[in-house]
Amino acid sequence: MPNKVYSRLIVRYPYQTNRDYALSYRFAAKRLAETFTGDTIDDLILLPFLTLYRQAFELELKNLIQFLVSTRMTYVEGRTSELEQARSDERFKELGHNLHKLLNEAKKHYDALDLDESFPPEVEKLIAMLHEADKSGTAFRYAGQLPNTQEHADFPDLAALLDQQYDNLTVITDYVDGLYSAGPTLNELAGDHY
């Protein structure tokens, strides 16, 4: 639909990364959460809200995996066939939308860096909960895949929990980057010999 009035313009930008998309899904979830008033009609926002946050976590995990693999290649091990495969499109297709597999892959590369801080257990716990609720990545989107039980949640607390743990997940990239980016790369250490 072509834009006719500037104030009605919305733009999709090219060249966005998984992190950009993850942040967009998170932004949309937060914006949706801001509409919550405690009225019965608000029950209708729960599944779209969870879908947006689940997608944000999935894409942020994929971003984290790519970042950790690149860090290992740049600063620790160099380009190996194992690491090249770990960041390939084929590998991400194998991992699919499975949060459990994505989390384990991220932790594997995080642990390979042998950092002082362990992977945040509260992030692991939340991702495990999201995975349990929606193993396929479609249960929040399509009817018939969730249990036939009525469930209750404190929505503001749920929104705050998801928001906090999403922040904790994104901080991992900043933490690792802060440890490695100030130091020399393997290429810089090897000079002309690499």
ZADO-1210 file (C-alpha; in nm, 4 decimals, padded with zeros to 6 digits):
<atoms>
<atom x="00.0000" y="00.0000" z="00.0000" code="MET" pos="1"/>
<atom x="00.1756" y="00.3204" z="-00.1122" code="PRO" pos="2"/>
<atom x="00.2207" y="00.5995" z="00.1394" code="ASN" pos="3"/>
<atom x="00.0031" y="00.9055" z="00.0776" code="LYS" pos="4"/>
<atom x="00.0612" y="01.1136" z="00.3903" code="VAL" pos="5"/>
<atom x="00.3938" y="01.1357" z="00.5753" code="TYR" pos="6"/>
<atom x="00.2317" y="01.1007" z="00.9188" code="SER" pos="7"/>
<atom x="00.0911" y="00.7631" z="00.8086" code="ARG" pos="8"/>
<atom x="00.4259" y="00.6288" z="00.6848" code="LEU" pos="9"/>
<atom x="00.5726" y="00.3032" z="00.8135" code="ILE" pos="10"/>
<atom x="00.9044" y="00.1691" z="00.6822" code="VAL" pos="11"/>
<atom x="01.0640" y="-00.1734" z="00.6557" code="ARG" pos="12"/>
<atom x="01.4371" y="-00.1225" z="00.6437" code="TYR" pos="13"/>
<atom x="01.6664" y="-00.3544" z="00.4456" code="PRO" pos="14"/>
<atom x="01.9778" y="-00.5207" z="00.5855" code="TYR" pos="15"/>
<atom x="01.8386" y="-00.5988" z="00.9296" code="GLN" pos="16"/>
<atom x="01.9945" y="-00.8676" z="01.1473" code="THR" pos="17"/>
<atom x="01.8392" y="-01.1276" z="01.3752" code="ASN" pos="18"/>
<atom x="01.9115" y="-00.8911" z="01.6637" code="ARG" pos="19"/>
<atom x="01.7273" y="-00.6093" z="01.4860" code="ASP" pos="20"/>
<atom x="01.4296" y="-00.8380" z="01.4335" code="TYR" pos="21"/>
<atom x="01.4469" y="-00.9647" z="01.7925" code="ALA" pos="22"/>
<atom x="01.4437" y="-00.6088" z="01.9230" code="LEU" pos="23"/>
<atom x="01.1479" y="-00.5284" z="01.6979" code="SER" pos="24"/>
<atom x="00.9488" y="-00.8250" z="01.8287" code="TYR" pos="25"/>
<atom x="01.0353" y="-00.7279" z="02.1840" code="ARG" pos="26"/>
<atom x="00.9351" y="-00.3665" z="02.1178" code="PHE" pos="27"/>
<atom x="00.6012" y="-00.4823" z="01.9767" code="ALA" pos="28"/>
<atom x="00.5437" y="-00.7074" z="02.2798" code="ALA" pos="29"/>
<atom x="00.6183" y="-00.4229" z="02.5202" code="LYS" pos="30"/>
<atom x="00.3925" y="-00.1907" z="02.3271" code="ARG" pos="31"/>
<atom x="00.1129" y="-00.4472" z="02.3366" code="LEU" pos="32"/>
<atom x="00.1683" y="-00.4978" z="02.7113" code="ALA" pos="33"/>
<atom x="00.1239" y="-00.1243" z="02.7665" code="GLU" pos="34"/>
<atom x="-00.2377" y="-00.1589" z="02.6509" code="THR" pos="35"/>
<atom x="-00.3186" y="-00.3910" z="02.9440" code="PHE" pos="36"/>
<atom x="-00.5837" y="-00.2418" z="03.1738" code="THR" pos="37"/>
<atom x="-00.6968" y="-00.5472" z="03.3692" code="GLY" pos="38"/>
<atom x="-01.0266" y="-00.5710" z="03.1839" code="ASP" pos="39"/>
<atom x="-01.1588" y="-00.9055" z="03.0620" code="THR" pos="40"/>
<atom x="-01.0957" y="-00.8054" z="02.7002" code="ILE" pos="41"/>
<atom x="-00.7221" y="-00.8028" z="02.7809" code="ASP" pos="42"/>
<atom x="-00.7288" y="-01.1841" z="02.7837" code="ASP" pos="43"/>
<atom x="-00.7135" y="-01.1529" z="02.4041" code="LEU" pos="44"/>
<atom x="-00.3614" y="-01.0062" z="02.4091" code="ILE" pos="45"/>
<atom x="-00.1969" y="-01.2941" z="02.6003" code="LEU" pos="46"/>
<atom x="-00.1202" y="-01.5282" z="02.3093" code="LEU" pos="47"/>
<atom x="-00.0074" y="-01.2549" z="02.0669" code="PRO" pos="48"/>
<atom x="00.2095" y="-01.1157" z="02.3480" code="PHE" pos="49"/>
<atom x="00.3661" y="-01.4568" z="02.4164" code="LEU" pos="50"/>
<atom x="00.4168" y="-01.5147" z="02.0430" code="THR" pos="51"/>
<atom x="00.6058" y="-01.1873" z="02.0099" code="LEU" pos="52"/>
<atom x="00.8278" y="-01.2564" z="02.3105" code="TYR" pos="53"/>
<atom x="00.8944" y="-01.6152" z="02.2090" code="ARG" pos="54"/>
<atom x="01.0048" y="-01.4945" z="01.8660" code="GLN" pos="55"/>
<atom x="01.2238" y="-01.2274" z="02.0264" code="ALA" pos="56"/>
<atom x="01.3974" y="-01.4894" z="02.2437" code="PHE" pos="57"/>
<atom x="01.4411" y="-01.7269" z="01.9489" code="GLU" pos="58"/>
<atom x="01.6019" y="-01.4636" z="01.7290" code="LEU" pos="59"/>
<atom x="01.8186" y="-01.3313" z="02.0117" code="GLU" pos="60"/>
<atom x="01.9455" y="-01.6842" z="02.0772" code="LEU" pos="61"/>
<atom x="02.0298" y="-01.7198" z="01.7079" code="LYS" pos="62"/>
<atom x="02.2066" y="-01.3840" z="01.7182" code="ASN" pos="63"/>
<atom x="02.3985" y="-01.4901" z="02.0298" code="LEU" pos="64"/>
<atom x="02.5105" y="-01.8154" z="01.8681" code="ILE" pos="65"/>
<atom x="02.6407" y="-01.6301" z="01.5620" code="GLN" pos="66"/>
<atom x="02.8175" y="-01.3772" z="01.7838" code="PHE" pos="67"/>
<atom x="02.9788" y="-01.6397" z="02.0092" code="LEU" pos="68"/>
<atom x="03.0960" y="-01.8450" z="01.7116" code="VAL" pos="69"/>
<atom x="03.2443" y="-01.5325" z="01.5502" code="SER" pos="70"/>
<atom x="03.4167" y="-01.4461" z="01.8785" code="THR" pos="71"/>
<atom x="03.5681" y="-01.7932" z="01.8972" code="ARG" pos="72"/>
<atom x="03.6875" y="-01.7621" z="01.5370" code="MET" pos="73"/>
<atom x="03.8275" y="-01.4110" z="01.5751" code="THR" pos="74"/>
<atom x="03.9923" y="-01.4299" z="01.9171" code="TYR" pos="75"/>
<atom x="04.0314" y="-01.7912" z="02.0302" code="VAL" pos="76"/>
<atom x="04.0462" y="-02.0740" z="01.7763" code="GLU" pos="77"/>
<atom x="04.0491" y="-01.9256" z="01.4304" code="GLY" pos="78"/>
<atom x="03.8437" y="-02.0529" z="01.1398" code="ARG" pos="79"/>
<atom x="03.7786" y="-02.4222" z="01.1833" code="THR" pos="80"/>
<atom x="03.5401" y="-02.6387" z="00.9854" code="SER" pos="81"/>
<atom x="03.3446" y="-02.7026" z="01.3078" code="GLU" pos="82"/>
<atom x="03.2955" y="-02.3305" z="01.3685" code="LEU" pos="83"/>
<atom x="03.2162" y="-02.2581" z="01.0042" code="GLU" pos="84"/>
<atom x="02.9473" y="-02.5277" z="01.0225" code="GLN" pos="85"/>
<atom x="02.8165" y="-02.3873" z="01.3538" code="ALA" pos="86"/>
<atom x="02.7258" y="-02.0577" z="01.1927" code="ARG" pos="87"/>
<atom x="02.6002" y="-02.1965" z="00.8623" code="SER" pos="88"/>
<atom x="02.2440" y="-02.1653" z="00.7380" code="ASP" pos="89"/>
<atom x="02.2219" y="-02.5454" z="00.7371" code="GLU" pos="90"/>
<atom x="02.3017" y="-02.5587" z="01.1082" code="ARG" pos="91"/>
<atom x="02.0351" y="-02.3013" z="01.1899" code="PHE" pos="92"/>
<atom x="01.7852" y="-02.5004" z="00.9826" code="LYS" pos="93"/>
<atom x="01.8736" y="-02.8081" z="01.1912" code="GLU" pos="94"/>
<atom x="01.8138" y="-02.6129" z="01.5121" code="LEU" pos="95"/>
<atom x="01.4899" y="-02.4752" z="01.3712" code="GLY" pos="96"/>
<atom x="01.2545" y="-02.3007" z="01.6119" code="HIS" pos="97"/>
<atom x="01.3411" y="-02.5293" z="01.9035" code="ASN" pos="98"/>
<atom x="01.4334" y="-02.3054" z="02.1966" code="LEU" pos="99"/>
<atom x="01.5874" y="-02.5961" z="02.3878" code="HIS" pos="100"/>
<atom x="01.8266" y="-02.6784" z="02.1021" code="LYS" pos="101"/>
<atom x="01.9077" y="-02.3105" z="02.0474" code="LEU" pos="102"/>
<atom x="01.9790" y="-02.2589" z="02.4170" code="LEU" pos="103"/>
<atom x="02.2067" y="-02.5635" z="02.4302" code="ASN" pos="104"/>
<atom x="02.3919" y="-02.4458" z="02.1200" code="GLU" pos="105"/>
<atom x="02.4404" y="-02.0982" z="02.2684" code="ALA" pos="106"/>
<atom x="02.5620" y="-02.2461" z="02.5976" code="LYS" pos="107"/>
<atom x="02.8046" y="-02.4771" z="02.4152" code="LYS" pos="108"/>
<atom x="02.9742" y="-02.1825" z="02.2456" code="HIS" pos="109"/>
<atom x="02.9567" y="-01.9694" z="02.5604" code="TYR" pos="110"/>
<atom x="03.1193" y="-02.2457" z="02.7671" code="ASP" pos="111"/>
<atom x="03.3898" y="-02.2929" z="02.5014" code="ALA" pos="112"/>
<atom x="03.5073" y="-01.9383" z="02.5787" code="LEU" pos="113"/>
<atom x="03.5776" y="-02.0473" z="02.9398" code="ASP" pos="114"/>
<atom x="03.4499" y="-01.7234" z="03.0911" code="LEU" pos="115"/>
<atom x="03.4447" y="-01.6316" z="03.4611" code="ASP" pos="116"/>
<atom x="03.0669" y="-01.5836" z="03.4644" code="GLU" pos="117"/>
<atom x="02.8391" y="-01.8791" z="03.4011" code="SER" pos="118"/>
<atom x="02.5507" y="-01.8569" z="03.1575" code="PHE" pos="119"/>
<atom x="02.2677" y="-01.6829" z="03.3491" code="PRO" pos="120"/>
<atom x="02.0556" y="-01.9576" z="03.5111" code="PRO" pos="121"/>
<atom x="01.7477" y="-01.7344" z="03.5270" code="GLU" pos="122"/>
<atom x="01.7637" y="-01.6926" z="03.1480" code="VAL" pos="123"/>
<atom x="01.7950" y="-02.0693" z="03.1074" code="GLU" pos="124"/>
<atom x="01.4939" y="-02.1215" z="03.3339" code="LYS" pos="125"/>
<atom x="01.2744" y="-01.8785" z="03.1418" code="LEU" pos="126"/>
<atom x="01.3742" y="-02.0185" z="02.8027" code="ILE" pos="127"/>
<atom x="01.3002" y="-02.3695" z="02.9335" code="ALA" pos="128"/>
<atom x="00.9547" y="-02.2495" z="03.0421" code="MET" pos="129"/>
<atom x="00.8876" y="-02.0945" z="02.7005" code="LEU" pos="130"/>
<atom x="01.0056" y="-02.4136" z="02.5327" code="HIS" pos="131"/>
<atom x="00.7827" y="-02.6311" z="02.7527" code="GLU" pos="132"/>
<atom x="00.4820" y="-02.4151" z="02.6698" code="ALA" pos="133"/>
<atom x="00.5556" y="-02.4006" z="02.2959" code="ASP" pos="134"/>
<atom x="00.8008" y="-02.6682" z="02.1807" code="LYS" pos="135"/>
<atom x="00.7193" y="-02.6334" z="01.8116" code="SER" pos="136"/>
<atom x="00.7112" y="-02.2557" z="01.7929" code="GLY" pos="137"/>
<atom x="00.3507" y="-02.2714" z="01.6776" code="THR" pos="138"/>
<atom x="00.1464" y="-02.3406" z="01.9935" code="ALA" pos="139"/>
<atom x="00.1002" y="-01.9715" z="02.0709" code="PHE" pos="140"/>
<atom x="00.0025" y="-01.9079" z="01.7076" code="ARG" pos="141"/>
<atom x="-00.2382" y="-02.1909" z="01.6215" code="TYR" pos="142"/>
<atom x="-00.5341" y="-02.3332" z="01.8120" code="ALA" pos="143"/>
<atom x="-00.5331" y="-02.6871" z="01.9443" code="GLY" pos="144"/>
<atom x="-00.1695" y="-02.7106" z="02.0531" code="GLN" pos="145"/>
<atom x="-00.1987" y="-02.5814" z="02.4108" code="LEU" pos="146"/>
<atom x="-00.3486" y="-02.7873" z="02.6962" code="PRO" pos="147"/>
<atom x="-00.7273" y="-02.7740" z="02.7352" code="ASN" pos="148"/>
<atom x="-00.7006" y="-02.6020" z="03.0724" code="THR" pos="149"/>
<atom x="-00.7769" y="-02.2503" z="03.1810" code="GLN" pos="150"/>
<atom x="-00.4653" y="-02.0803" z="03.3136" code="GLU" pos="151"/>
<atom x="-00.4186" y="-01.7596" z="03.5082" code="HIS" pos="152"/>
<atom x="-00.1187" y="-01.5278" z="03.5244" code="ALA" pos="153"/>
<atom x="-00.0383" y="-01.1909" z="03.6755" code="ASP" pos="154"/>
<atom x="00.0137" y="-01.0130" z="03.3453" code="PHE" pos="155"/>
<atom x="00.2248" y="-00.7185" z="03.4686" code="PRO" pos="156"/>
<atom x="00.4539" y="-00.9628" z="03.6538" code="ASP" pos="157"/>
<atom x="00.4737" y="-01.1892" z="03.3478" code="LEU" pos="158"/>
<atom x="00.5591" y="-00.8939" z="03.1242" code="ALA" pos="159"/>
<atom x="00.8252" y="-00.7752" z="03.3704" code="ALA" pos="160"/>
<atom x="00.9779" y="-01.1248" z="03.3928" code="LEU" pos="161"/>
<atom x="00.9993" y="-01.1668" z="03.0157" code="LEU" pos="162"/>
<atom x="01.1419" y="-00.8180" z="02.9773" code="ASP" pos="163"/>
<atom x="01.4062" y="-00.8676" z="03.2478" code="GLN" pos="164"/>
<atom x="01.5215" y="-01.2034" z="03.1161" code="GLN" pos="165"/>
<atom x="01.5322" y="-01.0747" z="02.7598" code="TYR" pos="166"/>
<atom x="01.7610" y="-00.7959" z="02.8846" code="ASP" pos="167"/>
<atom x="01.9740" y="-01.0548" z="03.0660" code="ASN" pos="168"/>
<atom x="02.0039" y="-01.2559" z="02.7449" code="LEU" pos="169"/>
<atom x="02.1127" y="-00.9551" z="02.5383" code="THR" pos="170"/>
<atom x="02.3685" y="-00.8500" z="02.7999" code="VAL" pos="171"/>
<atom x="02.5617" y="-01.1722" z="02.7332" code="ILE" pos="172"/>
<atom x="02.6707" y="-01.0306" z="02.3980" code="THR" pos="173"/>
<atom x="02.7846" y="-00.7082" z="02.5633" code="ASP" pos="174"/>
<atom x="02.9704" y="-00.9003" z="02.8359" code="TYR" pos="175"/>
<atom x="03.1597" y="-01.1216" z="02.5910" code="VAL" pos="176"/>
<atom x="03.2278" y="-00.8320" z="02.3542" code="ASP" pos="177"/>
<atom x="03.3661" y="-00.6261" z="02.6425" code="GLY" pos="178"/>
<atom x="03.6061" y="-00.9038" z="02.7353" code="LEU" pos="179"/>
<atom x="03.7372" y="-00.9704" z="02.3858" code="TYR" pos="180"/>
<atom x="03.7035" y="-00.6628" z="02.1660" code="SER" pos="181"/>
<atom x="03.9707" y="-00.4607" z="02.3467" code="ALA" pos="182"/>
<atom x="04.2255" y="-00.7361" z="02.2947" code="GLY" pos="183"/>
<atom x="04.4089" y="-00.8399" z="01.9805" code="PRO" pos="184"/>
<atom x="04.2514" y="-01.0726" z="01.7273" code="THR" pos="185"/>
<atom x="04.4289" y="-01.3891" z="01.6188" code="LEU" pos="186"/>
<atom x="04.5157" y="-01.2136" z="01.2917" code="ASN" pos="187"/>
<atom x="04.6747" y="-00.9253" z="01.4812" code="GLU" pos="188"/>
<atom x="04.8700" y="-01.1633" z="01.7040" code="LEU" pos="189"/>
<atom x="04.9978" y="-01.3645" z="01.4093" code="ALA" pos="190"/>
<atom x="05.0773" y="-01.0645" z="01.1927" code="GLY" pos="191"/>
<atom x="05.1908" y="-01.1768" z="00.8507" code="ASP" pos="192"/>
<atom x="05.2183" y="-01.5393" z="00.9635" code="HIS" pos="193"/>
<atom x="04.8436" y="-01.6051" z="00.9875" code="TYR" pos="194"/>
</atoms>
